[in-house]
Amino acid sequence: MSKNTEMIKSFMKVMNNNQTEISLVIPDMYAQSVYHINYKLLKNKKYKNLIFDIDNTILPVNDINVPNDLIKLFKELEKDFNICIVSNNDKNRVIPVAKALETGYMYKAGKPKSEAFDKALILLDSHKKNTVMIGDQMLSDIKGAKKYGLYTVMVDPAVSKHDIKTGTQRILQKIMMKKLAKKGLFKENEYYDRK
């Protein structure tokens, strides 16, 4: 099954009130941005590895200009965590960002498929119980990582503009979020550190 087919199936299950699927798309932690994540809490919970998505998580879509604030954040985090970036985007997008951040990387990862996370853990030389996935997409980053057994942190998208690759997912996510909000399960901009 392709990653897009898997995401659409997941969306349909959420819309049909499948409780297992709903639990997989709701993140363990929700923060405004990567700069607002409670990394101290993650460290205290004994997490040692951080996997970051790129598009609209750490940078706006298709932007390869890495700001000094992001470089500074990654350097600070490297004192306590092993870090890699894992993206479904291509190498022309991923490699310049990884080089600027001096971190390991994977491109064309295939999230939410479990193989993407298998490869990320090989890259980190670690295991799932002490690894966190940080992303902005419920249907790829969060669902794939939770199903795999990782702790998940969702952030709001870096910008509201999307391209063809991320736009469809964002539309589906907005629809899901409205449904989850009506059920009192997840509300946009209500950030939390629970679990």
C-alpha positions in Angstrom: 0.0 0.0 0.0 1.4 3.4 -0.9 1.9 6.1 1.8 -0.9 8.2 0.3 -3.4 5.3 0.2 -2.5 4.5 3.8 -3.1 8.2 4.9 -6.5 8.3 3.1 -7.5 5.0 4.8 -6.5 6.4 8.1 -8.5 9.6 7.5 -11.6 7.6 6.6 -11.3 5.5 9.8 -11.0 8.6 11.9 -14.1 10.1 10.2 -15.9 6.8 10.9 -15.1 7.0 14.6 -12.6 4.2 14.7 -11.2 4.6 18.2 -7.9 2.9 17.5 -7.2 5.1 14.6 -8.3 8.2 16.5 -5.8 7.4 19.2 -3.0 7.1 16.6 -3.5 10.6 15.2 -3.6 12.4 18.5 -0.1 13.4 19.5 1.4 12.8 23.0 2.5 16.4 23.2 1.4 19.5 21.2 3.4 22.7 21.0 3.2 25.9 19.0 6.5 25.3 17.2 9.8 23.4 17.6 11.0 26.4 19.7 8.2 25.9 22.2 8.6 22.2 22.9 9.2 21.2 26.5 12.6 19.5 25.8 13.4 19.4 29.5 10.3 17.2 30.0 11.5 14.9 27.2 14.9 14.7 28.8 13.4 13.9 32.2 11.3 11.2 30.6 14.6 9.6 29.5 14.2 10.2 25.8 17.5 10.3 24.0 16.6 10.7 20.3 14.7 13.3 18.3 13.5 12.7 14.8 12.4 15.9 13.1 10.3 16.3 10.0 11.3 19.3 7.8 8.4 20.7 5.7 6.4 23.0 7.9 7.9 21.5 11.1 11.3 23.1 11.2 11.1 25.2 8.0 8.4 26.5 5.7 7.7 24.2 2.7 10.5 24.3 0.1 12.6 26.8 2.1 16.2 25.7 2.4 17.3 28.9 4.1 18.1 27.7 7.6 17.9 30.5 10.1 20.5 31.0 12.8 17.8 30.4 15.5 17.2 26.9 14.2 21.0 26.1 14.0 21.3 27.4 17.6 18.4 25.3 18.8 19.8 22.1 17.2 23.3 22.8 18.7 21.7 23.2 22.1 19.6 20.0 21.7 22.6 18.0 20.7 23.9 18.3 24.2 21.1 16.0 25.4 19.8 14.2 22.4 20.8 12.4 19.2 19.0 14.1 16.3 18.1 13.3 12.7 15.7 14.7 10.2 13.4 12.4 8.3 11.5 13.7 5.4 9.3 12.4 2.6 10.8 15.1 0.4 13.7 14.6 -2.1 17.4 14.9 -1.6 17.6 18.4 -3.1 15.4 19.6 -0.3 16.7 17.5 2.6 20.5 17.5 2.1 21.1 21.3 2.2 19.0 21.5 5.4 20.8 18.6 7.0 24.2 20.0 6.2 23.3 23.4 7.6 22.1 21.7 10.8 25.0 19.3 10.8 22.7 16.3 11.5 21.9 12.9 10.1 19.1 12.7 7.5 16.8 10.6 5.4 15.0 11.7 2.3 12.0 10.0 0.5 11.4 8.3 3.8 7.9 7.1 3.1 6.2 8.1 6.4 3.8 6.9 7.8 5.2 3.4 6.8 7.1 1.6 9.5 10.1 1.1 7.2 10.8 4.9 7.5 11.1 4.6 11.3 13.1 1.4 11.1 15.7 3.2 9.0 15.6 6.3 11.3 16.5 4.1 14.3 19.3 2.5 12.3 20.6 6.0 11.5 20.3 7.0 15.2 21.8 3.6 16.3 19.0 3.3 18.9 15.6 1.8 19.7 12.0 3.1 19.7 11.5 3.2 23.5 13.7 6.3 23.9 12.9 8.1 20.6 10.6 11.0 19.8 9.0 12.0 16.5 8.4 15.7 16.0 6.2 16.8 13.1 3.3 18.8 11.9 1.2 16.2 10.1 -1.2 13.9 11.9 -1.6 11.5 9.1 2.1 10.9 8.4 4.4 12.1 11.2 2.1 11.4 14.2 0.1 8.4 13.1 3.1 6.6 11.6 5.3 7.2 14.6 2.6 6.3 17.2 1.7 3.1 15.4 5.4 2.3 15.4 5.7 2.9 19.1 7.4 6.3 19.3 6.5 9.2 21.5 5.0 12.0 19.3 5.1 15.7 19.4 3.0 17.8 17.0 3.7 21.4 16.2 1.6 23.9 14.3 2.8 24.4 10.7 5.6 26.9 10.2 3.5 28.7 7.6 -0.1 28.4 6.4 1.0 28.2 2.7 1.3 24.6 1.4 2.4 23.0 -1.8 0.8 20.1 -3.7 2.7 17.6 -1.6 1.5 18.9 1.8 -1.7 20.7 0.8 -4.0 17.6 0.6 -2.8 16.3 3.9 -3.4 19.6 5.5 -7.0 19.8 4.2 -7.7 16.3 5.5 -6.1 17.2 8.8 -8.2 20.3 9.2 -11.4 18.2 8.7 -10.2 15.6 11.2 -9.3 18.3 13.7 -12.8 19.7 13.6 -14.2 16.3 14.3 -11.8 15.6 17.1 -12.6 19.1 18.6 -16.3 18.3 18.6 -15.6 15.1 20.5 -13.4 17.0 23.0 -10.3 15.0 22.0 -8.0 17.6 20.4 -8.3 21.3 19.7 -6.1 23.4 17.6 -4.0 25.9 19.5 -4.7 24.2 22.9 -1.1 23.1 23.6 -0.2 20.5 26.2 2.7 18.5 27.6 0.7 15.5 29.0 1.9 11.9 29.0 
